[in-house]
Structure formats: C-alpha cells, structure tokens
Amino acid sequence: MNFGQDFEKIFFKLSLQKPKYLEAIKKGFYTSEDIDSLHYLATKFYGRFHEAPSAEQMKLLTNKISKQIDPDMVDMIYSSDLKQYDEEWLTSTAEAWIKWRNFDCTLVDTIEYIKSTNVTPENADSIIAKVKTLINDRNSLVFNSDIGLEFFNAEDHKYDETDKFPTPYNFLDRILNGGYDKSGTLTVYVGEQNIGKSIFLANDAAHFVKMGTNTAVITAEMAAYKFMRRIGSNLLTIPMVEYDEKSKNTDYIRRRLENVGDGLTPPGQLFVKQFPTSQATVPDIEAYLKQIEEEKKIKLGAVVIDYINILSNYRNPNSENTYLKIKQIAEDLRAMGVRNHWLIVTATQITRSGYNSTDIGMGDVSESAGLSHTADVMLGIIQDDIMRASYEYWLKVLKIRDGEGKGMKCKLNINYTYMRLTETDETTNSNIHSL
C-alpha cells in the first residue's frame, strides 16, 4: 500500500481536521521528512492546547526547529480543499493507510530489536513474547465514531432486547434480563477438575449455533476433532459412541447438517481450532478470529475458550504469579470481547477444598479475586457422587455484574449419549444440601 507525497499532504490536512489521526500515528510515519516534522509539531500543539494549530501558528512553530520547512508548503497544505474527495473513501483509505504504515514501521522496529538482541535457548520465549507485545501494542487501533450513550437523549434510555444474547438456560435469562450483552461480556464456568466444564462449553457452543450465531471454539486442551464431535453429537443427534463410524459417511453427515436449527432461523457457522497448551495468547486468539471474519466474510458473535488457566499471558510470560496471570488474561479476554463485540465464554478450576462438594462459593475459585473483578458472570458447576450417579448437575450463579440473582441455583440433567444439558424446573436460593 504505497501513497505518494501528494496523498500524504492530503492526509495531513485531514488529520488537522480529525485530531484522532494525529494521536494514532508515530514519528517516522510519513515518507516525507517535512510532513513528518509538521505532524510532530501539530501533535505536540494538540496535546497542549487540545486543538490543531492554524497555518500561521504552524509557521511560527517551524521557526523554532532546526529543520527548515518551506512556508509555501504549509500554505499549500492548509489551503487544500478536501471536499473534492468522497468523504467515505477518504476516511476508509486514511484509516487503512494508518494501520498499514504502523504495521510496516513495527516490522522495521521488530527486525532491529531482534538483530540487536542476543537470542539464547533460555531467553527465546521471552523475546518472542516481547515481539508479540510490540506488535500488539502498536497495532491495536480502533477508529470508532461512537460517542456512547447521551443521558439527555430520551431515545438512549430505551432498553433494546435485540442487544441481548439468550443463554442456554431460562433461569439465567431471567436473572440477566434477557441474556448476555452483545456489546461484549466475559462469562466463566467454575468447577473442579474433570467435572465436565468442557461439556458445558460445548453445550453453549451448540446453543449459540442453533440460535443463528456465528461461533468460534478455541481449545487449548482437547483435540479440535474431539471437541467438534461433542458439539456434533448434540446438534446432529448422533450418539457419541457411534460418531466416529457415522462421520465416515459424508453424505449422511451432510443430510444431518441440513437439518440443524428450528427451520426458521438459519444456524450460525461454527469453527473449532486447537492451540498448543500454555502457548496460546489472547493476541494469538484474536488474530485467528479476525482471520475467520475476513476470510469467511462473516461477523462472529460468540467465542468459547477451553479454558482460561492453560492460556499464556503475553504480558508477563515468565511470571510464576498465577493470580496475576489469570487476572491479566481475563482482562485481555474481556477487552477483546468488548473491542470486537464478541461474547466470550470460558472456564476455570476451583481449589481442591471444593472437590466433591454439595455447594461452592467464590472462596473455592482458583485466583477468585483476579477473576471476580473482571468477569461479568461466573457460574459454578456442582456435582457430587450422588448427583453423578443420577446424571445431574447444579448450576450456581457465583457472580453477576448487573442484577439480582447471586446464589441462585438450577438443577440440570445431563444426557451423555448426546452431550446435552437440559434445564429442570428445580431452582433454589438456599444451600443445595438443605433441600
């Protein structure tokens, strides 16, 4: 993506009218040294006075630097008429150019950093993490004209049910006033090791697909085909024990796929991707998800991640502080969801003190403080030996950001043949063992 200096002059004039562009680019962005110097002066002026300098002010500023800039160039730039260009074209081109030039400059900086660094087997991982951080920090630009809700605009006070994501459970929808927010939320299932957290995540993915939501599943523990088999058994009504054999018949699977959904709403697309355990970072995941959207020309709505504890923290890759690790990964996941309008659903483990218990609380959650400050919804998965023998779970609301319902529990039935969870009418606010 190459632009001549004539376009650079046009873009600089645009950035004077839209100062957000001034803040989005760094020194060295322009191929013209003169325009790069003018940009630097304009940015410093804006940072101090919160407005772009006028032509006369810019001329005065150029007199204070060692590099001589032709005043006629300043006049020519300021007198440029941007109305001759289509506004939408100019804006989209400028923003694409900003992203590309920042990326281009980042590559140069990265190569210089690598050349100046002595790479050893001991520091290779930390250097790779540093490079990923460098790229992510400098290229996470979002050009958004949304100014948010205006309090004194009566229209902005209306509640829009279309901004909600129905959950797989009616009792949870009631608590959440219709479901998860589509603006981007982080939901975390909490349970002991091997209790079936992946079953809950797979059940959620199947639910999202049935309701027409494009969904991506990231697994850092289970092989992709194994996770997709669980979702396939649920959606296609194929017993798990028969799935491997049935899936050999492509025509049979194709017929089953044609019947997914209720016949009214087309099912959402589903993508399942395995990342190496303890190596996948949030930037890695986000890059993959953006790749899906770009290549498939779709908008994802839900992202299911199995699970948060075995992701890698790119911010502090060598830290042994698990509290900090989980806290920062949770923050990055939620930020990713808000930034892209994706619902994020993941899971974490409880401490051993909560194993085989008839009830759990936030005190049983590994690194509970770090998660509880970030997650919008936390749901406890409860199953003791008696419930396991009866094919039952309790699902408990451990944390909810907005609304009442903390402590609410609902009994679920599990059908292991098709990996389906079914909500019952049995709910309670009291301790389960008191029923």
C-alpha positions in Angstrom: 0.0 0.0 0.0 2.0 2.9 -1.3 0.9 6.5 -1.3 2.9 9.4 -2.8 3.7 12.6 -1.0 0.7 14.3 -2.6 -1.6 12.0 -0.7 0.5 12.5 2.4 -0.2 16.2 2.2 -4.0 15.5 1.8 -3.9 13.1 4.8 -2.0 15.6 7.0 -4.7 18.2 6.2 -7.4 15.5 7.2 -5.5 14.8 10.4 -5.7 18.5 11.3 -9.5 18.3 11.0 -9.7 14.9 12.8 -7.1 15.0 15.6 -7.7 11.4 16.4 -5.5 10.6 13.5 -2.7 12.8 14.9 -2.7 10.6 18.0 -2.8 7.4 16.1 0.5 7.6 14.3 4.1 8.0 15.5 7.1 9.9 14.3 8.6 8.3 11.1 5.1 7.6 9.7 5.4 9.8 6.7 7.9 9.2 3.9 8.3 13.0 3.6 10.6 14.3 6.3 9.0 17.7 6.1 5.4 16.4 6.6 6.7 14.2 9.3 8.1 17.2 11.1 4.8 19.1 10.7 2.9 16.2 12.1 5.2 16.1 15.1 4.6 19.8 15.7 0.9 19.5 15.3 0.7 16.6 17.7 2.7 18.5 20.4 0.4 21.6 19.9 -2.7 19.5 20.1 -1.5 17.8 23.3 -1.1 21.1 24.9 -4.0 23.2 23.6 -6.5 20.4 22.6 -6.9 21.9 19.1 -4.9 21.7 15.8 -2.6 24.7 15.0 -3.7 27.2 12.4 -1.5 27.9 9.4 0.1 30.9 11.0 0.7 29.1 14.3 2.3 26.2 12.3 4.7 28.7 10.6 5.7 30.1 14.0 6.3 26.5 15.3 8.5 25.7 12.3 10.7 28.7 13.1 11.6 27.1 16.4 13.1 23.9 15.0 16.4 23.4 13.3 14.9 21.8 10.2 13.9 24.5 7.6 10.4 23.9 6.1 9.2 26.0 3.2 6.3 28.2 4.4 4.7 27.8 0.9 4.3 24.1 1.7 2.4 25.0 4.9 0.1 27.3 2.9 -0.5 24.7 0.3 -1.4 22.0 2.8 -3.8 24.3 4.8 -5.4 25.6 1.6 -6.2 22.1 0.3 -9.9 21.5 -0.3 -10.9 18.1 1.0 -14.5 18.5 -0.2 -13.3 17.4 -3.7 -12.9 13.9 -2.3 -15.6 11.4 -1.4 -15.7 11.6 2.5 -16.3 7.8 3.0 -13.5 6.9 0.5 -11.1 9.4 2.1 -11.8 8.2 5.7 -11.5 4.5 4.9 -8.4 5.0 2.8 -6.7 7.1 5.5 -7.5 4.5 8.2 -6.3 1.6 6.2 -3.1 3.5 5.4 -2.6 4.3 9.1 -2.9 0.7 10.1 -0.6 -0.5 7.3 2.1 2.1 7.9 2.1 1.4 11.6 2.4 -2.3 10.9 5.2 -1.6 8.4 7.1 0.6 10.9 6.5 -2.1 13.6 8.2 -4.7 11.3 11.2 -2.5 10.9 11.4 -1.9 14.7 11.0 -5.6 15.4 13.8 -6.6 13.0 16.1 -4.0 14.5 15.2 -5.3 18.0 15.9 -8.9 17.0 19.2 -8.0 15.3 20.4 -6.2 18.5 19.4 -8.9 20.8 21.4 -12.0 21.7 19.0 -14.8 21.4 19.6 -17.9 23.6 17.6 -21.0 24.4 17.0 -19.5 27.8 15.6 -16.2 26.6 13.9 -17.2 23.3 10.4 -17.4 24.8 10.7 -14.0 26.5 12.0 -12.4 23.3 9.1 -13.9 21.2 6.7 -12.6 23.9 8.3 -9.1 23.7 7.9 -9.1 19.9 4.3 -10.1 20.2 3.7 -7.3 22.7 5.4 -4.8 20.5 3.3 -5.7 17.5 0.0 -5.9 19.5 0.5 -2.6 21.4 1.4 -0.6 18.3 -1.3 -2.0 16.0 -4.4 -2.3 18.2 -6.0 0.8 16.7 -9.8 1.1 16.7 -11.4 4.0 14.8 -14.8 4.3 16.3 -17.1 7.3 15.9 -19.4 6.0 18.6 -19.6 8.6 21.4 -21.6 6.4 23.7 -25.0 7.0 25.2 -26.2 10.5 25.7 -28.1 10.9 29.0 -30.2 13.8 27.9 -31.3 12.0 24.7 -34.5 10.2 25.6 -34.0 7.6 22.8 -30.8 6.4 24.5 -32.8 5.3 27.6 -34.8 2.7 25.8 -33.9 -0.9 26.5 -33.3 -2.9 23.3 -33.8 -6.6 23.7 -32.0 -7.2 20.5 -28.8 -6.2 22.3 -29.1 -9.4 24.3 -27.6 -12.9 23.8 -30.1 -15.6 25.1 -28.2 -18.1 27.3 -28.8 -21.8 27.1 -30.8 -21.6 30.4 -34.2 -19.8 31.0 -33.4 -19.2 34.7 -30.2 -17.4 33.7 -32.0 -15.3 31.1 -34.5 -14.2 33.7 -31.6 -13.1 36.0 -29.8 -11.3 33.2 -32.9 -9.6 31.9 -32.8 -11.4 28.6 -29.3 -12.8 28.4 -25.7 -11.7 27.9 -25.0 -8.3 26.5 -23.9 -8.4 22.8 -21.6 -5.4 23.5 -19.0 -7.9 24.8 -19.1 -9.8 28.1 -16.9 -12.4 29.8 -18.7 -15.5 31.3 -16.7 -18.0 33.3 -17.8 -21.5 34.3 -16.2 -22.7 37.5 -15.8 -26.3 38.6 -13.4 -29.0 39.8 -11.1 -30.9 37.6 -12.9 -33.5 35.3 -16.3 -32.4 36.4 -17.4 -31.6 32.9 -16.6 -28.0 32.2 -15.9 -28.9 28.6 -19.4 -30.3 28.3 -20.9 -27.0 29.5 -18.7 -25.1 27.0 -19.7 -27.5 24.1 -23.4 -27.2 25.1 -23.1 -23.4 25.0 -21.5 -23.5 21.5 -24.2 -25.8 20.2 -26.8 -23.4 21.7 -25.3 -20.4 20.0 -25.1 -22.1 16.6 -28.8 -23.2 16.9 -29.9 -19.6 17.6 -28.1 -18.4 14.4 -24.9 -17.0 16.0 -21.6 -17.5 14.2 -19.4 -19.1 16.8 -15.7 -20.0 17.3 -14.4 -22.5 19.7 -10.8 -22.3 20.9 -9.5 -25.5 22.7 -6.1 -25.5 24.3 -6.5 -28.9 25.9 -8.7 -31.2 23.8 -8.1 -32.0 20.2 -10.2 -30.0 17.8 -12.0 -33.0 16.3 -12.9 -34.3 19.8 -14.4 -31.0 20.8 -16.3 -30.8 17.5 -17.5 -34.4 18.0 -19.2 -33.3 21.3 -20.9 -30.4 19.6 -21.8 -32.6 16.6 -23.4 -35.3 18.8 -25.5 -32.5 20.4 -26.6 -30.8 17.2 -26.8 -33.7 14.8 -28.3 -36.2 17.4 -25.7 -38.8 16.8 -24.7 -40.9 19.8 -21.1 -40.2 20.9 -20.2 -43.9 20.7 -21.3 -44.0 17.1 -19.9 -40.7 16.0 -16.6 -41.8 14.6 -18.2 -44.5 12.5 -21.1 -42.4 11.3 -18.8 -39.5 10.4 -17.1 -41.7 7.7 -20.3 -41.3 5.7 -20.0 -37.8 4.3 -23.4 -37.9 2.7 -25.1 -38.9 5.9 -23.4 -36.1 7.8 -24.3 -33.6 5.1 -28.0 -34.6 5.4 -27.8 -34.1 9.2 -26.2 -30.7 8.8 -29.0 -29.6 6.6 -31.5 -30.2 9.5 -29.6 -28.2 12.2 -31.8 -25.4 13.6 -35.5 -24.9 14.0 -36.3 -24.3 10.3 -37.0 -20.6 11.0 -33.5 -19.2 11.9 -30.6 -20.4 9.8 -27.9 -21.9 12.1 -24.7 -19.9 12.7 -21.4 -21.1 11.4 -19.0 -22.9 13.7 -15.2 -23.1 13.7 -13.2 -25.2 16.1 -9.4 -24.6 16.5 -6.9 -26.2 18.7 -4.0 -24.1 20.1 -1.0 -25.6 21.9 -1.5 -25.9 25.6 0.0 -23.0 27.6 1.3 -21.3 24.4 -1.8 -19.5 23.0 -2.1 -15.8 24.0 -5.1 -13.5 23.7 -3.4 -11.7 20.7 -2.9 -15.1 19.0 -6.6 -15.9 19.5 -7.8 -12.5 18.4 -5.7 -12.7 15.2 -7.2 -16.1 14.4 -10.7 -14.9 15.0 -10.2 -11.8 12.8 -8.8 -14.1 10.1 -12.1 -16.0 10.2 -14.1 -12.9 9.8 -12.0 -11.6 7.0 -11.7 -14.9 5.0 -15.3 -16.0 5.5 -16.8 -12.5 5.2 -18.9 -13.0 8.4 -19.2 -11.4 11.8 -18.6 -13.7 14.8 -20.9 -13.3 17.8 -19.7 -15.8 20.4 -16.2 -17.2 21.3 -15.9 -20.3 23.5 -12.5 -20.9 25.0 -11.5 -24.2 26.8 -10.0 -22.9 29.1 -8.5 -19.8 30.7 -6.0 -21.5 33.0 -4.0 -23.0 30.2 -3.7 -19.9 28.1 -0.4 -18.0 28.0 0.0 -14.5 29.5 1.8 -12.5 26.8 2.2 -9.5 29.2 4.3 -11.4 31.7 5.3 -14.7 30.1 7.9 -15.7 32.7 5.9 -14.7 35.8 5.1 -17.5 38.2 2.4 -15.4 39.9 -0.8 -17.3 38.9 -3.0 -14.7 40.4 -1.5 -12.1 38.1 -1.6 -14.5 35.1 -5.3 -15.3 35.4 -6.2 -11.7 36.2 -4.4 -10.3 33.1 -5.6 -13.0 30.8 -9.2 -12.4 32.0 -8.8 -8.6 31.4 -7.4 -9.2 27.9 -10.2 -11.6 27.0 -12.9 -9.2 28.2 -11.2 -6.3 26.3 -11.1 -8.5 23.2 -14.8 -9.2 23.6 -15.7 -5.5 24.1 -13.5 -4.4 21.2 -15.0 -6.8 18.7 -18.5 -7.2 20.1 -17.9 -10.9 20.9 -19.4 -12.8 23.8 -16.6 -14.7 25.5 -17.3 -17.9 27.4 -14.6 -19.8 29.2 -13.9 -21.9 32.3 -11.6 -22.2 35.3 -10.9 -24.6 38.1 -11.8 -24.5 41.8 -9.4 -25.3 44.6 -9.2 -28.8 46.0 -11.2 -27.7 49.1 -14.3 -27.6 46.9 -13.9 -31.0 45.3 -17.0 -33.3 45.5 -18.9 -30.6 47.5 -22.6 -30.1 47.5 -22.0 -26.3 47.2 -19.3 -23.9 46.2 -18.6 -20.2 46.6 -16.1 -17.7 45.5 -13.7 -18.8 48.1 -13.4 -22.1 46.2 -12.4 -20.4 43.0 -8.7 -20.6 42.0 -7.5 -17.0 41.8 -11.0 -15.9 42.6 -10.2 -12.2 43.3 -8.5 -11.7 39.9 -11.4 -13.3 38.0 -14.2 -11.8 40.0 -13.1 -8.3 39.4 -13.1 -8.8 35.6 -15.8 -11.4 34.7 -19.3 -10.3 34.1 -20.9 -13.6 35.0 -19.4 -16.6 37.0 -21.3 -19.9 37.1 -20.4 -22.7 39.5 -20.7 -26.3 38.3 -21.6 -28.6 41.2 -21.8 -32.4 41.1 -21.1 -34.8 44.0 -21.1 -38.6 43.8 -24.9 -38.9 44.3 -25.6 -36.3 41.6 -23.1 -38.0 39.3 -24.9 -41.3 39.6 -28.2 -39.6 38.9 -26.8 -37.7 35.8 -27.5 -34.4 37.4 -25.7 -31.1 38.0 -26.4 -27.9 39.9 -25.5 -24.7 38.2 -25.0 -21.8 40.6 -24.7 -18.1 40.0 -21.5 -17.1 41.8 -21.2 -13.6 40.4 -23.4 -11.3 38.3 -22.3 -7.8 37.4 -25.8 -6.3 36.9 -29.0 -7.5 38.5 -30.1 -9.8 41.3 -29.7 -13.5 41.4 -26.3 -14.2 43.0 -26.6 -17.6 44.8 -29.4 -18.8 42.6 -29.1 -22.5 41.7 -30.8 -24.5 39.0 -30.7 -28.3 38.6 -29.7 -29.7 35.1 -29.9 -33.1 33.6 -27.1 -34.4 31.5 -27.6 -36.8 28.6 -24.1 -38.3 28.0 -25.3 -40.1 24.8 -25.7 -36.7 23.0 -23.7 -34.5 25.4 -26.8 -32.4 26.1 -27.6 -30.4 29.2 -31.3 -29.9 30.0 -32.7 -27.4 32.4 -35.2 -28.6 35.0 -37.8 -26.6 36.9 -36.0 -27.1 40.2 -34.3 -23.9 41.4 -33.4 -22.6 44.8 -31.7 -19.7 46.6 -30.8 -21.9 49.6 -28.0 -24.3 50.1 -28.4 -27.4 48.0 -27.7 -29.8 50.8 -30.7 -28.3 52.8 -33.2 -29.4 50.1 
